[in-house]
């Protein structure tokens, strides 16, 4: 039996954000997709910087790349 899951990697800077602000339309799309897709946040930011700039944003995703 095969099991497929749809995964969507999303870039942070310049895609979901502009000038260190999360766009409303970007977050609305993330929240609307949560039931259908597994979302991965892809960023070159170190996790502490990510959480300091966008507190709790990583909780909206199933995974994030972990740069330490």
FENJOTA-V207885 format. One record per residue. N is the residue number from 1. OMEGA is omega in degrees with one decimal (none if undefined). D_FIRST is the distance of its C-alpha to the first C-alpha in whole Angstrom. Layout:
# FENJOTA-V207885
<<N OMEGA D_FIRST> <N OMEGA D_FIRST>>
This chain:
# FENJOTA-V207885
<<1 179.7 0> <2 178.2 4> <3 180.0 7> <4 177.5 10> <5 179.3 13> <6 -178.9 17> <7 179.3 19> <8 173.6 23> <9 -178.8 25> <10 176.7 29> <11 -178.7 32> <12 -172.1 35> <13 178.6 38> <14 177.9 39> <15 176.7 36> <16 -176.4 36> <17 172.2 39> <18 -178.3 43> <19 178.9 46> <20 174.3 44> <21 177.6 43> <22 179.9 40> <23 179.0 40> <24 -179.4 40> <25 177.3 37> <26 179.7 35> <27 177.4 35> <28 178.5 34> <29 177.8 31> <30 -177.7 30> <31 179.9 30> <32 -176.8 29> <33 -172.5 26> <34 -178.4 25> <35 -174.1 23> <36 -172.9 21> <37 167.2 20> <38 -173.5 20> <39 177.9 24> <40 177.1 25> <41 -178.4 29> <42 -178.7 30> <43 174.0 34> <44 -178.2 36> <45 171.0 38> <46 -173.3 39> <47 -178.9 37> <48 177.0 40> <49 178.1 42> <50 -176.8 39> <51 177.5 39> <52 -178.0 43> <53 -178.1 43> <54 -174.9 40> <55 175.5 40> <56 -178.3 37> <57 -177.1 35> <58 180.0 32> <59 178.6 31> <60 -174.6 30> <61 177.5 27> <62 179.4 24> <63 172.3 25> <64 175.0 28> <65 -172.3 29> <66 176.5 32> <67 180.0 35> <68 none 38>>
